[in-house]
Each structure stands twice: as C-alpha cells, then as structure tokens.
C-alpha cells in the first residue's frame, strides 16, 4: 500500500492504494499558509480515521499544481511515514509520450491522469478532470498525449456569476426538478449544471471530429459527479483515476 497525494488549487486529494484496491479517498482544503507540521497533523488524522498505520505503507508519491506548497506537503508526508516521498516532476519516469510544444509545461496531475487512462481504458481517450479548472486531455490511438483544453471550472463560473450579479446568491450544485427553472435558485442551478453538461457534450463531439474517430471518455475530479450524469455523451466516471496513475508512476520509479 502507498500514500498518494494530489495537490490542487482548491483541494488536496489524499488516498491509500495498492494493486488490488483503493482503501480511501479524502479531500483536504488547500491552504497556502499552513506549515509542514499542520499538514502532517492533517495527514495523520486522515490515516487514523481509516485505522491505517504507517508501518502498513511502503512509500508515497505527490503530484502538485501549487508549487508554493509542494515541498511543504512532501516534507509533511515524510514526517508521518518516515520514508522518502516521490514527487512527480522532471526526472521521474512516467512512460507517457507527450507530443506538445513544451512537454515540461504539462501539469503533473494531467500526466498522472493520462498514465492511468492508458492503463485502464481503450484508446483514443478524452480525459476530463473537473476541479477548480476543467481540464480536457486527449490521448490518440497510438497512446500519445497530443494536447487538450483548459476551461473555467464549474465552481469558478458560479462564483463569477454570483459576484457580478447583486440579486443572485450562492447555491449548491444539485440538479433542479426541471430544466426550465420556476424560481431564481432553480434557474441558477439549471443554468450552471445543464450548460456545463452541454458544454462537455459539445467538447467531446468536436474533439472526436478532429480525431476522426470515436474516443473513450472518462471524467474525474470533485465536481464530475454533479455534471456527468446530465451529459448525453457516454462518459465514464472514475473518481480514482489520478490516484491509480500515481500508483503506476510510483511503481515505475520504485527501484530508483
């Protein structure tokens, strides 16, 4: 079993995984002012909740899109496990062939998602990660990472709407009873959820047109479960995608 940590702009996803199963997945708030000790306490508390002792964990791996706290999280995990933690970055073997203008610009979370996608699903692949931003990754039929899209996340769009419209307030993201809303709250929920779902449908259609063939579409991320059920495209929900990708990368680099 290994500890896997995915540091995002809004949440830090923490989990334990081995070759057989994922033992848990939890989310912590990303707080840039927290110290190494504070994050270590957070990690220890999560492990304690699931009754996992550090002696049961052989190692760990971190990927991060928040450079300011990458080393802090890494040191916090090492403090808890008392083992060296792998950080996804330059020099780490991933096995992913990246056909982009500057492969070094590709976020480590997208690398992990693509590695897992190739291992788990038929290519070509469209991988959608719905977090602070919604990212779309495209893997061609030869298992090359060829590019993708970055668009505002559902939460970001909703925050912008409520911040600019004085009569609109924050809402939760569950679907209303009708697409045609009967009051302000229903109208907002319908607008956010169904426009996001329709947007994903359209993105998938256009990418498949450019690829010239149908693709396997997989979605992950904290907000995917709110949007994907309302899409008309066939989209697979996989909450553990990044964790599985990090496990594969950890295994590739275990001896080194």
C-alpha positions as MATLAB code, in Angstrom:
seq = 'XXXXXXXXXXXXXXXXXXXXXXXXXXXXXXXXXXXXXXXXXXXXXXXXXXXXXXXXXXXXXXXXXXXXXXXXXXXXXXXXXXXXXXXXXXXXXXXXXXXXXXXXXXXXXXXXXXXXXXXXXXXXXXXXXXXXXXXXXXXXXXXXXXXXXXXXXXXXXXXXXXXXXXXXXXXXXXXXXXXXXXXXXXXXXXXXXXXXXXXXXXXXXXXXXXXXXXXXXXXXXXXXXXXXXXXXXXXXXXXXXXXXXXXXXXXXXXXX';
ca = [
       0.000    0.000    0.000;
       1.226    3.522   -0.764;
       0.095    7.013    0.192;
      -0.864    9.162   -2.806;
      -1.361   12.922   -2.634;
      -2.669   15.170   -5.405;
      -2.297   18.860   -4.544;
      -4.810   21.026   -6.419;
      -5.633   24.700   -6.244;
      -8.741   24.154   -4.095;
      -8.362   20.670   -2.600;
      -5.636   18.198   -1.712;
      -6.753   14.670   -2.564;
      -5.285   12.041   -0.236;
      -5.655    8.300   -0.612;
      -4.111    4.918    0.029;
      -3.941    2.422   -2.805;
      -2.314   -0.880   -3.734;
      -2.510   -3.218   -6.717;
      -5.853   -4.584   -5.563;
      -7.937   -1.621   -4.417;
      -8.212    1.954   -3.228;
      -8.592    2.000    0.554;
      -9.894    5.543    0.849;
     -10.019    8.909   -0.909;
     -10.385   12.114    1.085;
     -10.066   15.825    0.353;
      -8.336   18.480    2.444;
      -8.552   22.214    1.769;
      -5.514   23.674    0.027;
      -4.258   26.367    2.401;
      -1.089   28.078    1.225;
      -0.270   29.474    4.671;
      -0.252   26.142    6.520;
       3.034   24.859    7.877;
       4.657   21.477    7.374;
       3.562   20.426   10.873;
      -0.062   21.463   10.267;
      -0.238   19.407    7.084;
       1.469   16.499    8.858;
      -1.254   16.582   11.521;
      -3.917   16.639    8.780;
      -2.388   13.585    7.088;
      -2.016   11.720   10.371;
      -5.644   12.427   11.272;
      -6.855   11.049    7.951;
      -4.791    7.876    8.347;
      -6.038    7.481   11.924;
      -9.668    7.793   10.817;
      -9.172    4.840    8.465;
      -7.045    2.936   11.032;
      -4.042    2.779    8.720;
      -0.651    2.635   10.462;
       2.473    3.976    8.840;
       4.115    0.532    9.025;
       1.464   -0.661    6.535;
       2.513    1.989    3.984;
       5.607    1.195    1.941;
       6.037    4.685    0.450;
       4.314    7.667   -1.067;
       4.029    9.915   -4.098;
       2.963   13.538   -4.535;
       1.842   15.463   -7.597;
       1.106   19.160   -7.310;
      -0.041   22.155   -9.348;
       0.652   24.525   -6.426;
       4.447   24.995   -6.384;
       4.349   27.150   -3.224;
       3.366   24.188   -1.047;
       4.725   21.179   -2.938;
       7.810   20.852   -0.743;
       5.745   21.501    2.409;
       3.359   18.646    1.583;
       6.285   16.416    0.659;
       8.057   17.072    3.978;
       4.800   16.632    5.899;
       4.247   13.212    4.333;
       7.854   12.212    5.035;
       7.439   13.309    8.646;
       4.438   10.987    9.045;
       5.705    7.980    7.068;
       9.412    8.383    7.937;
      10.133    7.360    4.363;
      11.290    9.161    1.229;
       8.362   10.506   -0.819;
       8.461   10.665   -4.622;
       7.426   13.981   -6.191;
       6.240   13.866   -9.810;
       8.393   16.225  -11.843;
      11.468   16.371  -14.085;
      13.480   13.167  -13.978;
      10.564   10.984  -12.873;
       9.750    8.147  -15.252;
       6.124    8.143  -16.401;
       6.183    6.205  -19.681;
       3.980    8.896  -21.269;
       4.892   10.174  -24.736;
       3.903   13.859  -24.742;
       3.511   15.436  -28.197;
       3.139   19.087  -27.197;
       5.094   22.250  -27.973;
       6.626   22.237  -24.489;
       6.091   18.911  -22.675;
       7.532   20.362  -19.451;
       4.504   22.660  -19.178;
       2.116   19.746  -18.759;
       0.855   19.579  -15.180;
       1.820   16.519  -13.154;
      -1.857   15.852  -12.394;
      -2.632   15.628  -16.106;
       0.334   13.314  -16.601;
      -0.958   11.018  -13.858;
      -4.489   11.016  -15.301;
      -3.202   10.157  -18.767;
      -0.958    7.366  -17.445;
      -3.927    5.808  -15.630;
      -6.259    6.310  -18.568;
      -3.926    4.496  -20.962;
      -3.540    1.631  -18.491;
      -7.267    1.273  -17.770;
      -9.205    2.170  -20.933;
      -9.152    1.723  -24.715;
      -7.542    4.497  -26.749;
      -8.108    7.065  -28.138;
      -9.047    8.771  -24.900;
     -10.633   12.007  -23.789;
      -9.952   12.589  -20.086;
     -11.899   15.286  -18.236;
     -10.814   16.499  -14.797;
     -13.382   18.768  -13.160;
     -11.748   20.761  -10.392;
     -11.004   24.461   -9.957;
     -10.437   24.443  -13.704;
     -11.913   21.861  -16.035;
      -9.092   20.265  -18.000;
      -9.511   18.044  -21.034;
      -6.670   15.725  -22.082;
      -6.531   13.868  -25.378;
      -4.613   10.649  -25.996;
      -4.538    9.382  -29.580;
      -4.869    5.830  -30.850;
      -1.095    5.309  -30.547;
      -1.152    6.232  -26.830;
       0.464    9.625  -27.413;
      -0.631   12.589  -25.310;
      -1.425   15.107  -28.047;
      -2.960   18.060  -26.156;
      -6.230   19.222  -24.734;
      -8.216   22.144  -23.329;
      -8.404   24.239  -20.179;
     -11.681   25.983  -19.339;
     -13.175   27.646  -16.261;
     -14.344   25.163  -13.659;
     -17.986   24.885  -12.662;
     -17.325   26.476   -9.269;
     -15.315   29.320  -10.805;
     -18.122   30.085  -13.259;
     -20.708   30.041  -10.489;
     -18.593   32.296   -8.254;
     -18.176   34.777  -11.104;
     -21.929   34.803  -11.730;
     -22.862   35.491   -8.110;
     -20.064   38.031   -7.617;
     -21.215   40.163  -10.572;
     -24.987   39.922  -10.048;
     -26.157   41.545   -6.825;
     -29.502   39.717   -6.704;
     -28.009   36.266   -7.179;
     -26.699   34.283   -4.235;
     -24.568   31.185   -3.789;
     -26.243   27.853   -4.483;
     -25.476   24.186   -4.028;
     -24.830   22.059   -7.090;
     -27.656   19.568   -7.212;
     -29.955   19.367  -10.215;
     -33.323   21.156  -10.020;
     -36.556   19.316  -10.693;
     -36.937   20.890  -14.141;
     -34.587   22.250  -16.786;
     -36.867   25.275  -17.062;
     -36.483   26.803  -13.610;
     -39.519   28.193  -11.778;
     -37.613   30.474   -9.397;
     -34.218   32.176   -9.183;
     -32.476   29.316   -7.383;
     -33.809   26.703   -9.805;
     -32.853   28.894  -12.765;
     -29.296   29.223  -11.479;
     -28.939   25.511  -10.749;
     -30.348   24.578  -14.133;
     -28.150   27.099  -15.921;
     -24.929   26.021  -14.252;
     -25.479   22.263  -14.342;
     -27.055   21.834  -17.764;
     -24.859   24.364  -19.535;
     -21.791   22.594  -18.098;
     -23.153   19.210  -19.205;
     -24.000   20.508  -22.673;
     -20.555   22.106  -22.871;
     -18.855   18.783  -22.161;
     -21.050   17.084  -24.763;
     -20.023   19.665  -27.328;
     -16.330   19.465  -26.435;
     -16.351   15.672  -26.830;
     -18.128   15.910  -30.191;
     -15.641   18.449  -31.555;
     -12.578   16.563  -30.328;
     -13.849   13.336  -31.889;
     -14.418   15.212  -35.151;
     -10.799   16.391  -35.104;
      -9.530   12.916  -34.185;
     -11.639   11.389  -36.930;
     -12.868    8.568  -34.685;
     -14.833    7.834  -31.523;
     -12.966    8.009  -28.244;
     -13.366    6.570  -24.756;
     -14.386    9.459  -22.489;
     -13.517    9.368  -18.786;
     -14.256   12.059  -16.190;
     -12.782   12.559  -12.733;
     -12.465   15.356  -10.182;
     -14.557   16.642   -7.318;
     -17.342   18.150   -9.452;
     -17.637   15.431  -12.109;
     -20.359   13.531  -10.260;
     -22.559   16.658  -10.281;
     -22.311   17.238  -14.027;
     -21.567   13.982  -15.870;
     -24.926   12.268  -15.081;
     -26.626   15.041  -17.084;
     -24.430   14.655  -20.165;
     -25.756   12.944  -23.275;
     -22.372   11.577  -24.285;
     -21.256    8.258  -22.823;
     -18.819    9.425  -20.133;
     -17.291    7.054  -17.579;
     -16.949    8.388  -14.033;
     -13.679    7.360  -12.366;
     -13.028    9.130   -9.052;
      -9.772    7.216   -8.512;
      -8.174    7.976  -11.891;
      -5.372   10.247  -10.645;
      -4.597    8.002   -7.695;
      -4.260    4.993   -9.983;
      -1.984    6.981  -12.268;
       0.224    7.999   -9.349;
       0.450    4.356   -8.250;
       1.637    3.369  -11.738;
       4.241    6.155  -11.747;
       5.386    5.142   -8.251;
       5.863    1.554   -9.412;
       7.869    2.686  -12.467;
      10.265    4.601  -10.219;
      10.356    2.247   -7.208;
      13.850    0.860   -7.817;
      15.382    4.271   -8.431;
];
